Amino acid sequence: MENIKALFDLSKLPTKFFLLFSLVTSFLLFADETVLKNIHLDKINNDYGQWIGLIFLLSTGLFIINIIIWIFKYLNLSLRNIRLKRKFEKSLKKLDLKEQAVLREFLLNQQTALNVPIDDAVISGLLQKEILTINNQFNGSFIIDGTRASLSINSIAEKTLNMEDVGFSEKPTEEEIRKAYERRPAWAKNSYN
């Protein structure tokens, strides 16, 4: 039973080890006899050829499987990011005025993270839509100060976000900025002046 468990633990080794074993054993199996004689490995195939062949097959197979798994994970992540980007493009176009005001706070304060009240209905809605995220601070945990927490705009949403999504023209005028300061959320007026 322990031998079977050890075989499955073998699959946890990094891919580079399988590549190394595959390259070394393929060299031993397929190199010219004179090359093996020059490095004093000519008798190893006679004595251990069957084991070298087995190691070659196993390591090459595991290397190929690891590469295939990596490709599938990469494609899955890429497709997930494309879907998220489309989702955020749609969500950001449908923001109401209060949601726009919250996102505008990041621009007005020129900060990537703000300490905001998470019990605010608009903030909760943006968290639910995954447009805002709670910042992890210590090994995946986060700190809440009363009802306030440090939030950021989701990185994919931030790349998709443009000035029109938050009620500004592409190059905001002084008048637009002044009006934006007047229409700030109550929590922002008290915290960020």
C-alpha positions in Angstrom: 0.0 0.0 0.0 2.8 2.4 0.8 4.4 1.7 -2.6 1.2 2.8 -4.4 1.0 5.9 -2.2 4.6 6.7 -3.0 3.8 6.4 -6.8 1.1 9.0 -6.5 3.4 11.3 -4.4 5.8 11.0 -7.3 3.4 12.9 -9.5 3.8 15.9 -7.1 7.4 16.4 -8.2 8.0 19.4 -10.3 7.8 19.0 -14.1 11.5 19.9 -14.5 12.5 16.7 -12.7 10.5 14.6 -15.2 12.1 16.5 -18.0 15.6 15.9 -16.5 15.0 12.1 -16.1 13.5 11.9 -19.6 16.5 13.7 -21.2 19.1 11.7 -19.2 17.5 8.3 -19.9 16.9 9.2 -23.6 20.6 10.1 -23.9 21.5 6.8 -22.3 19.2 4.8 -24.5 19.7 6.6 -27.9 23.2 8.0 -27.8 25.9 6.5 -30.1 27.9 3.7 -28.5 31.2 5.6 -29.0 29.8 8.6 -27.0 28.8 6.4 -24.2 32.2 4.7 -24.2 33.9 8.1 -24.0 32.1 9.0 -20.9 32.4 5.5 -19.4 28.6 4.7 -19.5 28.7 2.1 -22.3 28.0 -0.9 -19.9 25.1 0.8 -18.1 22.7 -0.1 -20.9 23.7 -3.8 -20.7 23.3 -3.9 -16.9 20.3 -1.6 -16.4 18.8 -1.1 -19.8 15.3 -2.4 -18.9 15.2 0.0 -15.9 16.5 2.9 -17.9 13.8 2.2 -20.5 11.1 2.0 -17.9 12.3 5.3 -16.3 12.4 6.9 -19.7 8.8 5.8 -20.5 7.4 6.9 -17.1 9.3 10.2 -16.9 8.5 11.2 -20.5 4.8 10.2 -20.0 4.5 12.2 -16.8 6.3 15.1 -18.4 3.8 15.1 -21.3 0.8 14.8 -19.0 2.1 17.7 -16.9 2.5 19.8 -20.1 -1.0 18.9 -21.2 -2.4 19.8 -17.7 -0.5 23.1 -17.8 -2.0 23.9 -21.3 -5.5 23.2 -20.1 -5.1 25.3 -17.0 -3.7 28.2 -19.1 -6.5 27.9 -21.6 -9.1 27.7 -18.8 -7.6 30.8 -17.1 -7.5 32.7 -20.3 -11.2 31.8 -21.1 -12.2 32.8 -17.6 -10.5 36.2 -17.9 -12.2 36.8 -21.3 -15.6 36.0 -19.7 -14.8 38.2 -16.7 -13.7 41.1 -19.0 -17.0 40.8 -21.0 -19.0 40.6 -17.8 -17.3 43.7 -16.4 -17.7 45.6 -19.7 -21.5 45.0 -19.5 -21.7 45.7 -15.7 -19.7 48.9 -15.9 -22.0 50.3 -18.7 -25.1 49.7 -16.5 -23.8 51.4 -13.3 -26.3 53.8 -11.6 -25.3 57.2 -10.4 -24.4 56.1 -6.9 -22.3 53.3 -8.1 -20.5 55.7 -10.5 -19.9 58.0 -7.5 -18.2 55.2 -5.5 -15.9 54.3 -8.4 -15.2 58.0 -9.0 -13.8 58.2 -5.5 -10.8 56.1 -6.6 -10.1 58.5 -9.4 -10.7 61.7 -7.3 -8.4 60.4 -4.5 -5.9 59.0 -7.0 -5.7 55.8 -4.9 -5.9 52.1 -5.7 -7.4 51.3 -2.3 -9.9 53.1 -0.1 -11.1 52.5 3.4 -14.9 52.4 2.9 -17.9 51.3 4.9 -18.8 47.8 3.7 -22.3 48.1 5.3 -23.2 50.8 2.7 -25.8 49.4 0.2 -23.9 50.7 -2.8 -20.6 49.3 -1.7 -22.2 45.9 -0.9 -23.8 45.9 -4.4 -20.4 46.5 -6.0 -18.8 43.8 -3.9 -21.6 41.4 -5.0 -21.0 42.3 -8.6 -17.3 41.6 -8.0 -16.4 45.1 -9.3 -14.9 45.9 -5.9 -12.8 43.5 -3.9 -11.7 43.4 -0.2 -7.9 43.7 0.0 -6.2 40.6 1.5 -3.5 41.8 4.0 -2.2 38.7 5.8 -2.2 35.3 4.2 -5.6 35.6 2.6 -7.2 37.3 5.6 -8.3 40.9 5.7 -8.8 43.5 8.4 -12.1 45.3 9.1 -12.0 48.4 11.2 -15.5 48.6 12.7 -17.7 48.6 9.6 -14.9 49.8 7.3 -12.5 47.8 5.2 -9.9 48.4 2.6 -11.3 47.9 -0.9 -9.9 48.1 -4.4 -11.4 47.9 -7.9 -11.1 44.4 -9.3 -8.0 44.3 -11.5 -9.9 43.1 -14.6 -12.7 45.6 -14.0 -10.0 48.3 -13.6 -8.5 47.5 -17.0 -12.0 47.7 -18.5 -13.1 50.9 -16.7 -13.0 54.2 -18.6 -14.0 57.7 -17.7 -17.4 57.5 -19.3 -18.3 54.6 -17.0 -18.0 56.9 -14.0 -19.9 59.8 -15.5 -16.9 61.8 -16.8 -16.0 62.7 -20.4 -12.8 61.2 -21.7 -10.9 64.4 -20.5 -12.9 65.7 -17.6 -13.3 69.5 -17.4 -13.0 71.5 -14.2 -16.8 71.8 -14.1 -17.2 68.0 -14.2 -14.7 67.6 -11.4 -16.4 70.3 -9.3 -19.8 68.6 -9.8 -18.3 65.2 -9.0 -17.0 66.6 -5.6 -20.5 67.9 -4.9 -22.1 64.5 -5.6 -19.7 62.5 -3.5 -21.1 59.7 -1.2 -21.7 60.8 2.4 -18.9 58.5 3.7 -16.5 60.1 1.3 -17.3 63.6 2.3 -16.5 62.7 5.9 -13.3 60.7 5.1 -11.7 62.0 2.0 -11.5 65.8 1.7 
